Amino acid sequence: APARFIPERRYWISAFESAIQFSQNYVSENWYKGGSSNLNLFTKNNLKYDYKKDKVQVTNELEFKASVYTAPKDTLRNYKIGDDVFRIHSNVGYQAFNKWYYTFDAEFKTQFFTNYGLGIKYELEKQFTDKHKKIKFSTNLAPISYTYMYTTQEIDYSRHGFKKNEETGEFNNKLSQIGSTIRADLAFDFNRNVSWQSRLYFFTTYGDHTIGEF
C-alpha cells in the first residue's frame, strides 16, 4: 500500500479581502429640488493573520477604508474626503473553558484613539445542514480598559472628550481615559452568494464620555 500522507499542521491562517466601488450621480437642471452631480469612489481593504494552537489564540486585523467624492460647489477644492480609517487590532487569548477565553485586546485607529483592555472573550462557530450556511460570532468584554487619544489637527475637542486647560483656556491635545469596552464581531453566510459581516465597538468611562461604532 502507498505510504500514508499526513499534511503539516497549520497554526497561522491568513486572509485578504479588497473592494473598490464607483458610483456616479447626475442631477438634471430641470430637477426643482436642486443639487449637483458628483462622482464617488470607495475602497475597503481587510487583512487577517490569525494563530491558534492548543489553548492559545491570536487574532490580528488590519483595515483600511477611504472614500472620495467630487464637490463642484465647494469654493476651496473640487473634492472631499468621506471615510478615512486605518485600523490595527490584535487580540491574544488563552482558553478558560468551553468557548470562553481570557484575553488582552489592543486597537490602534487613526485619527482618534489607541485602546488596551483586559477581559474575557466568547466565541461561537456553527455550521448548518446546508454546507454554505454558517455563522461565526465573537464578543470581547473588557471591564477594565485604557484609551489614549491624541490629535495634531484642529477638531471639535469637547465632542471627543478632550479637556480644557483652565489656566490658558485652550484644549489639551492629549487625553487618557479608563473605562470598559465591549467589542462584537459577526460573520453570517446565508448561502453560497450572500453573506453579512458587522462589527460593534463600545467604550464608556461611566461618566462624561462614550464612544460607539457599528
C-alpha positions as CSV (number, residue, x, y, z in Angstrom):
1,A,0.0,0.0,0.0
2,P,1.2,3.6,-0.6
3,A,2.7,5.5,2.3
4,R,0.1,7.4,4.3
5,F,0.3,11.2,3.7
6,I,0.0,13.3,6.8
7,P,-0.1,17.1,6.0
8,E,1.8,19.5,8.1
9,R,-0.4,21.2,10.8
10,R,-1.1,24.9,10.1
11,Y,-1.3,27.2,13.1
12,W,-1.2,30.5,11.2
13,I,-4.1,31.3,8.8
14,S,-4.2,34.4,6.6
15,A,-7.0,36.1,4.7
16,F,-7.3,39.2,2.5
17,E,-10.3,41.0,1.0
18,S,-10.3,44.1,-1.1
19,A,-13.2,46.0,-2.7
20,I,-13.4,49.2,-4.8
21,Q,-16.8,50.7,-5.6
22,F,-17.5,53.5,-8.1
23,S,-20.8,55.5,-8.5
24,Q,-21.9,58.5,-10.4
25,N,-24.9,60.7,-9.7
26,Y,-26.4,63.0,-12.3
27,V,-28.8,65.8,-11.4
28,S,-30.7,67.4,-14.3
29,E,-31.0,71.2,-14.5
30,N,-34.8,70.7,-14.6
31,W,-34.9,69.0,-11.2
32,Y,-36.7,71.5,-9.0
33,K,-35.1,70.4,-5.7
34,G,-31.6,71.4,-6.8
35,G,-28.4,69.5,-6.0
36,S,-25.2,68.8,-8.0
37,S,-23.9,65.9,-10.0
38,N,-20.9,64.1,-8.4
39,L,-18.6,61.1,-8.7
40,N,-17.9,58.8,-5.7
41,L,-15.0,56.3,-5.1
42,F,-14.9,54.0,-2.2
43,T,-12.3,51.4,-1.2
44,K,-12.2,48.9,1.7
45,N,-9.3,46.6,2.4
46,N,-9.0,43.9,5.1
47,L,-6.1,41.7,6.1
48,K,-6.2,39.0,8.8
49,Y,-3.4,36.9,10.2
50,D,-4.5,34.6,12.9
51,Y,-2.9,31.9,15.1
52,K,-4.4,29.0,17.0
53,K,-2.7,26.2,18.9
54,D,-4.0,24.2,21.8
55,K,-5.4,26.8,24.2
56,V,-3.7,29.9,22.7
57,Q,-5.4,32.0,20.1
58,V,-4.2,35.2,18.5
59,T,-6.2,37.4,16.2
60,N,-4.6,40.2,14.0
61,E,-6.6,42.5,11.8
62,L,-5.6,45.4,9.5
63,E,-8.3,47.6,7.9
64,F,-8.0,50.5,5.5
65,K,-11.2,52.3,4.3
66,A,-11.4,55.5,2.3
67,S,-13.9,57.3,0.2
68,V,-13.6,60.4,-2.1
69,Y,-16.3,62.3,-3.8
70,T,-16.4,65.4,-6.0
71,A,-17.8,68.6,-4.7
72,P,-18.4,71.0,-7.6
73,K,-19.8,73.8,-5.4
74,D,-17.0,73.8,-2.9
75,T,-15.1,77.1,-3.1
76,L,-11.8,75.6,-1.7
77,R,-11.4,72.4,-3.6
78,N,-13.4,70.3,-6.1
79,Y,-13.3,67.1,-4.0
80,K,-14.0,66.0,-0.4
81,I,-12.8,63.0,1.8
82,G,-15.5,60.9,3.4
83,D,-14.4,57.8,5.2
84,D,-10.7,57.8,6.2
85,V,-9.9,54.9,8.5
86,F,-6.7,53.0,9.2
87,R,-7.2,50.4,12.0
88,I,-5.0,47.7,13.5
89,H,-6.5,45.3,16.0
90,S,-4.9,42.4,17.9
91,N,-6.4,40.0,20.5
92,V,-4.4,37.4,22.5
93,G,-6.5,34.8,24.2
94,Y,-6.0,31.8,26.5
95,Q,-8.9,29.3,26.7
96,A,-10.5,29.3,30.1
97,F,-13.3,26.7,29.4
98,N,-15.6,25.7,26.5
99,K,-15.8,28.8,24.3
100,W,-14.6,31.4,26.8
101,Y,-11.1,32.9,26.7
102,Y,-9.1,35.2,29.0
103,T,-7.9,38.0,26.6
104,F,-5.7,41.0,26.1
105,D,-7.2,43.3,23.5
106,A,-5.4,46.2,21.7
107,E,-6.5,48.5,18.9
108,F,-4.9,51.5,17.1
109,K,-7.0,53.6,14.9
110,T,-6.4,56.9,13.2
111,Q,-7.3,59.6,13.8
112,F,-8.5,59.3,17.3
113,F,-7.5,56.6,19.8
114,T,-5.4,53.7,20.9
115,N,-7.2,51.2,23.2
116,Y,-5.9,48.4,25.6
117,G,-8.1,46.2,27.7
118,L,-8.1,43.0,29.8
119,G,-11.2,40.9,29.8
120,I,-12.8,37.7,28.5
121,K,-13.9,36.6,25.1
122,Y,-16.8,34.3,23.9
123,E,-16.7,32.6,20.6
124,L,-19.3,30.7,18.6
125,E,-18.9,29.0,15.3
126,K,-21.8,26.9,13.9
127,Q,-22.1,25.0,10.6
128,F,-25.7,24.4,9.4
129,T,-27.0,21.4,7.4
130,D,-26.5,23.5,4.3
131,K,-22.7,23.4,3.9
132,H,-22.8,27.0,2.6
133,K,-24.7,28.3,5.6
134,K,-22.7,29.1,8.7
135,I,-22.3,31.7,11.4
136,K,-19.3,32.9,13.4
137,F,-19.7,35.2,16.3
138,S,-17.3,36.6,19.0
139,T,-17.6,39.2,21.7
140,N,-14.8,40.6,23.9
141,L,-15.8,42.1,27.3
142,A,-13.1,44.2,28.9
143,P,-14.3,45.6,32.3
144,I,-11.0,47.4,32.7
145,S,-9.7,49.2,29.6
146,Y,-7.4,52.1,28.9
147,T,-7.8,54.6,26.0
148,Y,-5.2,57.1,24.9
149,M,-6.3,59.9,22.4
150,Y,-4.0,62.3,20.6
151,T,-4.6,64.7,17.8
152,T,-2.4,67.0,15.7
153,Q,-5.2,68.7,13.9
154,E,-8.0,71.2,14.9
155,I,-11.1,69.2,15.7
156,D,-14.2,69.5,17.9
157,Y,-12.2,68.9,21.1
158,S,-15.2,68.8,23.5
159,R,-17.1,66.3,21.3
160,H,-14.3,63.8,21.6
161,G,-13.8,64.3,25.3
162,F,-10.6,66.4,25.3
163,K,-10.2,68.6,28.5
164,K,-9.7,72.3,28.6
165,N,-6.7,73.8,30.4
166,E,-8.3,76.2,32.9
167,E,-5.2,78.4,33.0
168,T,-4.8,79.0,29.3
169,G,-8.4,78.4,28.2
170,E,-7.2,76.1,25.4
171,F,-7.9,72.4,24.9
172,N,-5.2,69.8,25.6
173,N,-4.5,67.6,22.5
174,K,-3.9,64.5,24.7
175,L,-6.3,62.5,26.7
176,S,-6.1,59.3,28.9
177,Q,-9.2,57.5,30.0
178,I,-10.0,54.4,32.0
179,G,-13.4,52.6,31.5
180,S,-14.9,49.5,30.0
181,T,-15.0,48.2,26.4
182,I,-17.3,45.8,24.5
183,R,-16.4,44.5,21.0
184,A,-18.5,42.1,19.0
185,D,-17.9,40.6,15.5
186,L,-20.4,38.7,13.4
187,A,-20.0,36.9,10.1
188,F,-23.1,35.1,8.8
189,D,-23.1,33.2,5.4
190,F,-26.7,32.8,4.4
191,N,-25.8,30.8,1.3
192,R,-23.1,30.5,-1.3
193,N,-23.6,34.0,-2.6
194,V,-25.0,36.1,0.3
195,S,-23.1,37.0,3.5
196,W,-23.3,39.6,6.2
197,Q,-20.4,41.0,8.3
198,S,-20.6,43.5,11.0
199,R,-18.6,44.9,14.0
200,L,-19.8,46.7,17.2
201,Y,-17.4,48.7,19.4
202,F,-18.5,50.5,22.6
203,F,-16.3,52.3,25.2
204,T,-17.5,54.2,28.2
205,T,-15.9,55.9,31.2
206,Y,-19.1,55.6,33.2
207,G,-19.0,59.4,33.3
208,D,-19.0,62.1,30.6
209,H,-17.6,60.2,27.6
210,T,-18.8,57.4,25.5
211,I,-17.6,56.1,22.0
212,G,-19.7,53.9,19.9
213,E,-19.1,52.4,16.4
214,F,-21.1,49.9,14.4
